[in-house]
Amino acid sequence: MTYQITIPSSGHQYSAKASDSLLESAIAAGVNLPYGCRNGSCGSCKGDILNGSVDHGDYAAGALTEAEKAAGKALFCCARPLSDLSIACREISVDLIPPRILPARVERKEQLAPDVMALFLKLPSGEQLKFMAGQYIEILLKDGKRRAFSLANAPHANTLLELHLRLIPGGQFTEYVFNEMPDKAILRLEAPFGSFFLREDSPKPIIMVAGGTGFAPIKGILEHMLHNNIKRPIHLYWGAHARQDLYMTALAEAWAAEHAHIQYIPVLSDPSATDQWQGRTGFVHQAVLDDFAQTGLADYEVYCCGAPAMVAVAHADFVAAGLSDDAFFSDAFNYAKPQPAA
């Protein structure tokens, strides 16, 4: 069964199979809806069902509340049509690059921290992956499952694709990468995905908030800006548990030392005595709120990447502090399939 999906605000229409999510069908049709995780965790694709009905599917309870669902909202990455629909959502003005499937060879691995590995992938000769800084790829596993990882390199430096992987105990793919994967291993990937990328038509100063390996896409965006001489003021906040988790802090410190428009603020939530930490402590998003308590956030854009709980709290608190809702761009990731809502 196929249904017609209409977006009245833009006049866009596309067809959606009952077996596919509204987002999957939109991507296939070239309709640019905002999205991040594609698994019901981040809420980036949340929109309104104006007419018609959907199967909401499985999603993380924190990404869509019962009150929101009762008010007609849905997560388009999970919702499947049960009828023709009219929907309302923010559309992306930039044309997104269609994803495609490619083979890649593991060129090398580099351990950045005890539980963080950089994986460098090389595409076949003559192939290049076109993407926007901050987007992500999906590794296609042999059992049909997928694992999503943000690209840590900028588009201009695409000889190798750089990923930052955190070791998840019992995690099928990360355990393999850390303990078994040989150099020159061949992987299959699909890319690019995601609407987490720099809005280059905006003049606003930027607050970047990274949690753990959420630093990866932030790194790609920042290196893209430096390469293209985009000098909008940047306040980079990187939050982690302990000092060793700031696995590329020397790079961030160098950015700040070499570029007057970049400030770097590392924040540890649980530094140990051996860290001898003299810097900021607590939750990383709270450090932002503390620093901008007097001025508010109305004049800024925020690019936030990390665990869904951190991203959700940061979004709510930043909007309460004056940030425009459409000036918050996020990439939230889960290490496993989210628990379905009750």
PyMOL commands that set and color helices and strands:
alter all, ss='L'
color gray80, all
select helices_A, chain A and resi 22-29+61-63+66-70+172-179+212-227+243-245+249-258+273-275+284-291+308-320+325-327
alter helices_A, ss='H'
color red, helices_A
select strands_A, chain A and resi 2-7+12-17+46-51+54-55+73-75+80-81+85-88+100-113+116-122+136-140+146-150+161-166+186-193+206-211+234-240+262-268+280-281+301-306+328-332
alter strands_A, ss='S'
color yellow, strands_A
deselect
rebuild
show_as cartoon
